[in-house]
Amino acid sequence: MTSKSGNFLHGLKNGIPICLGYLAVSFAFGIQAVQSGLTVFQATLLSLTNVTSAGQFAGLGIISAGGSLIEMAGVQFVINLRYMLMSAALSQKLRPSEKTLHRLAIAFGVTDEIFAVSVSRPETLSPYFSYGCIFISVLGWAGGTFLGAFSGEILPQRLISALGVALYGMFIAIIIPPARENRKVLSVVLSAMIMACIFRYAPILKEVSSGFRIIIVTIVVAGAAAVIFPIEEAAENANV
């Protein structure tokens, strides 16, 4: 067994839990995609080429609302900006002599979960470990999307509507635990909810398209949180 194949298989093994988690989330995305007018092929291709849950769900809203390409590009840039930072951090774990093509391939497949698995490795990161982890994870994400989209075309509408609630349950499950433990997170979540409601119902602001709403709310709330609740480590370093 070569070092490359060994690292790849190790990545596959570490990516199995991520794959199983992605199956559940992407199944809900597949159902939502079909309800938004996409075909099974389009939904699956979207997951295969994007691999970003929040970005894809936001993109569906823009597609359903008939938003512009500028809105779509702006929303994807804002939501997925964190992946640029993750990719930069992972590049520091690669050998300095690693080829640019490997760096680009890893950057394409990086997600929150894959980043956590990769960055926690104590030794130098092998591109082939990342490839194994990315391969099995993307397979679960795209496979779950296909199953959800296919089910959305053949299952009864009542059942589809019931399964669609799972999407909101997943988002609630993501934000509630950290919000209960950290008041700063809770204040950010509530601020985003209030601001989103204002854009939804205010006489003039409700005319703003869904894509630009996401961009504005994200930038304003995240920017305000960064100023009001600066990271303590950054503050300590600034005083040094």
N, C-alpha and C positions, 0 to 999 in steps of 0.2 A: 504494500500500500504506500503510495507516494505521499509526500507532505501535503501537496495540493488537495488530493482526494481525501486525505484524513481531515484536513481543515474543513473541507466542504461538508463531509458527513457530520462533523462536530457541529457545524452551523445548522445543518438540517435538524439535528437532535435538539438544539437549543431553541429552534424556531417553531417546534411542534406546539407548545402551549400558545404561542402568538397566533399560529394558524387557526387553532380551535376557537380562540377568542374572536378572531376576525370573521369566522364563519357566521357567528351569531349577529354581529353588527352589520355585516355586508348583506345578510339575508334581508334585514329590514330595509337596507338601502335599495336592494333589487326591487322589492315591492313598491317602494316610494318612486323609483325611477319609472316603472311601468305606469303607475298612476299619473306621472307627470308627462306621459306621452312618448317615452322612449321605448324602443323595441328591446327584446332580450339581447340581441347582438350589440346594440348600441350601449346598453347598460353595462354589459360585461366588458366591452372594449374600454369604456370609460374608467372602470375600476382597474383594468389591466395596465392602463397607461398613466393613471394619476396616483393611485395608492395614497389617498388622503381623505379620511372620513369626513372631517369637518369641511374641507374644501369642496368635496363632492356633494354633500348635503346642501351647502350654500349654493353651489352651482345649479342644483336642481331647482331651487327657488327662483333663480334668475332666468333659467330656461322656461319655467312655467309662466313667469311674468312677462316673457318676451323681452328681456333686458338686452342691452347692447354688449358688444364684445369688450368695450372699454370697461364697463361695469364688471364683467366676468374677470378680466385681467386684473383689475384693481382688487377685487375681493380675494382672488387666489393669491395675489402677492401679499396682502395683509395677513390672511389666515395662515399661509404657509411660510411666512418669513422666518419662523423659528427653525425651520429645517436648514436654512442657510447657516445658522449658528451651530446646529448639531453637526452638519457636514464639516464645518471648519474645525470643530473639536475632534471629530473622528480622524481627520487628516493628520492630526498631531500624533495619533497612535500608530500610523502607518510608517513604514521605513521611508526615510528621506528620498531614497532612490526609486520609490514606487512610481510606476508610470501614470501619466495623467489620465489615461483611459480607465484605469482601475479606480482612480479617485472619482471620476465622473459617474461611473457605474454604481459605486457605493452611494454617492450623493443622490442619485435618482431613486434608489430603493430605501433610503433611510426614513424611518418613522419613529414615533416616540418610543415604542416598545423595542424596536430593533436597535435604536440608539442606546437604550438602557442596557440591553444585553451585550452590545459590542463594547461600550465604554467601560463596563465593569470588569472586562478581562484584564488581568494584571500584566500579561505579556504583550509584546508588539502585535498589533492587529493584522491578521492575514486577510487579503481581499477575498480569498476563497472561503474563509469562515463567513464573511459577510454575504457572499453570494449564496451560500447554503441557507443561511437564515432568511435572506431576502426571497429566495426561490420558494421555500415552503410557505412563507408568510403571504406572499403575493398570490400563490396558488389558493390559499384559504380565502383571501379577500375576493379574488375574481370568481372562485368557485361558489362562494356564498352568494355573491351578487347574481350569478347565473341561476342558482337554485331559487332565490327570492323572486327574480324577474320572471322565471318560467312559472313558478307557482302563482304569481300575480296574474298570469294570463289564463290559468285553468281553474283556479279555486273560486268559490262563490264570493260575491262582492261583500257579503256580511262578514265572512271570515277574513277577507283581505283588510277590511276596515278595522277588525279586531287586532289583527297582527300589526297594523300600522301604528297602533298605540304603543307597541314595543319600542318604537324609535324614540318617543318622548320619554319613556321609562328609562332607556339607556342614558339619555342626556342627563336626566334627573339623578340617576345613580352615579354619574361622574362628578356632579357639582355639589351634591348634598354632603357627602362625608367630609371633604376638606372645608366646606363652609361651616360645618358644625364645630370643627376643631380650631378654626382660625377666623377671628372676627374680621381681619383684613380681607380675607377671601370672601367672606359673607357680604361685606360692604361693597366689594367690586361686583359680585353677582347681582345684588339688589340694585345697584346703580345702573348696571347694564339693562336689567329688566325694566326699570322705571323709564330710562331713556328710550328703550325700544317701544314701550307703550305710548310715550309722548309722540314719537314719530308715526305710530300707527293711527292715533286718534286726533292729534292736533290739526286744526283746520288747514293750515298751510303745509306743515311738515309731512302730513300724510300723502301729499302728492309726490314726495321723493320716492324714487324707485327702490325696490327691496335691496338691490345690489349696493347702491350708495348708502342706504341705511346701515348696512353691515359695516361698511368701510368707516363711516362717521362714528358710529357707536363704538367700534373696536378701538379706533385711534384715540377718541376723546377719553373713554373710560380707562384704557390701558395707560395712556399718557398721564392722566390725573393720578392714577394709582402709583405710578412710578415716582411722581413728585411727592405725593403725600406719604406713601409708605416705601421709602427707599430701602434697599437691601442692607442689612446691618453690616455685612462684610464689606460692602462697597464704602459705607460710611467710615468704618474703621480704617480701611486702607487710605481713605482721603485724608484722615487725620495724621497719618504717619509722615 
